[in-house]
């Protein structure tokens, strides 16, 4: 039986992180507007073990922002205990810029393949094929977010670095 606070406290192993990132969670993507203000949007993502893949509609403002300035942050977290999260600081690279539908020629774009094989089934289950049929006609951007820094956490508790040493002397950090 697991503890509501989680059985572990601290960073995740690479295997734990990969397993978590394959869950049903949304990511919150932060990018920079041309005026320097941050812009945050919830997005579906695909994690391939090395990078995040994000697809956005041609007219989505955030796609244009990322094409202009590739510096991004992304967080994936679960909203209930045991809390797990992955925070990414990275660079968004345009893989496909506002690619239109390829269904007429039989050619598949990367965004189409990501949706069919990964994000659609993961987020929509049996409804994925129906949804894909409606969005395959829309031009979309495909971005690969290459992490420069990944931070992970699991468990419902405080990391040692956040604890005030005078309040937690039993952990060897307080005054004698």
Buried (B, 14 or more C-beta within 10 A) or exposed (E): EEEEEBEBBEBBEEEBBBEBBEEEBBBBBBBBBEEEEEBEBEBBBBBEEEBBBBBBBBEBEBBBBBBEBBEBBBBBBBEEBBBBBBBBBBBBBBBBBBBEBEEEEEEEBBBBEBBBEBBBBBBBEEEBEEBBEEBBEBBBBBBBBBBEEBEBBBBBBEEEEEBEEEEEEEEEBEEE
